[in-house]
């Protein structure tokens, strides 16, 4: 498991968090910063798409069940428009069909809430290709 | 006028009118086909319903009847005389000159007279039976040389039967007094008798002793006195404490003429300490020249009925509870969602905290922030549990002031997970000035939840239009509050609306089908209404209204 210091190559990479839940939007970026990333949270997929941070986002941590555009919808949208941002899904739903579809559509990770910090770090490492 | 006599029916009296007079004849003969249309008579007897034929010469259900064919009856009316549901007799009226004489106004008068006649007939029968009983009793006493007496020590009132006058040798018209009694007692026995009577009245015990009588002509009779002491119980003493006050109030109003009669359901204590439930119909019978007025109470033992009612109530509570539990099962996605979010926050914040504290140098400010966020998330989770606990509890319905806006918001919060999963857009239109209602908050929330989940199901397979849920609260004039849940789902056929509310009706493969039926009972127990209307566009709206008077009892 790489710590902050060893990962200087991807330090300060921007990780975007998209989740309609306030608790997640407030807690996750703080942890990501401790990991050594830059982090920004969005309350909806629409907000993320409309922002100017899309281009510099190196990894996307994405909730699935959201009102309006869901996480899977956003994943499809990004592919259609040629974006290759690795996506780590976070969800409370234990639905096998959803998980399968996420990976079919190219997800880099899939975590069930609540997840541990080590699980998140491992998923981030996988997503960013750092072994 | 036809009355029952034993096993058969007899025409007691017949009145015939001609142009100049009304002739009344006491017939007292059995009913035959020559007297009236038997089919009409039998029908009225069987159904206890009034039979009216406007024109018997025309076509009717009874045209085949022999009497109708031969006697050329035109207007026919057969009126059963009913006391509650008991048939006391039948009044048969016929006009063979003109059809359609029994117009509604005349029938109304006849029905009124008939009911009065029924009461009079009953009373006459009671009176006649009572007289007959008295005659038998008198004969029995004479034969056995037994006289009876009644004595109220408190007032000195004494009542003697015929035979007692005979034994004591007093004239039939004499008013019995204790003094007159002692005048007949043999001088040597007076002290003994006085003591025996004193003992009896003091202890409320029965009397059983022998003494001698000395009559004016010098003859001596030996008598055996047997008497049963009756404790003068006021009906109030028999009545269960909870009902005494209202019972007394009604009785007083009866005596003061403020009421003609009243009906009361109450409990009596029995001698063995157990209690029974009764339904009493109490009325004041006005006095006549020969009899002072008295209160008559008809008492019906409804203990069994009350037991059944209690069992039903208990079953209803159990059912409401069971449907609540089942509904909560349907909320599993919501519950998981509602609890997972704060839990995720807590775990993430704590992980962050640990890393911050073990950093070099430790980030104390950051750590403090994480702790604050953890606290807040923990409270969020706790609130969800509290809301759920209320729904899970098995409890008797309570009556409290309920703010339907607030309660509905809570229900929506609980169902957020379901709503999101179902991709439903929720809109609320809450009235600002919504008055409070009196009722059971948890039960009302159960109803709102049921309507919400039903709306969700209705939109489950809708893909060609947005899934929209509008929840509205309004204040209606006439002092009531209305809550409606409108969906854009599959809707229902207007003629099938009643089926929706039937118990066990469900379109879901795993549904219990109790939701709307139980919801309706809950609303009705709040003196309100629950109904469904198809929308102008797609979907349906389910609404309920509840009065918001504060004196409403649940």
Interface residues (C-beta under 8 A of the other chain):
Chain A: X20 X21 X23 X24 X26 X27 X28 X30 X31 X34 X65 X66 X67 X70 X90 X92 X93 X113 X114 X115 X116 X117
Chain B: X333 X336 X337 X340 X341 X342 X343 X344 X345 X346 X347 X348 X349 X351 X352 X355 X356 X359 X366 X369 X370 X373 X376 X377 X380 X417 X419 X420 X421 X423 X425
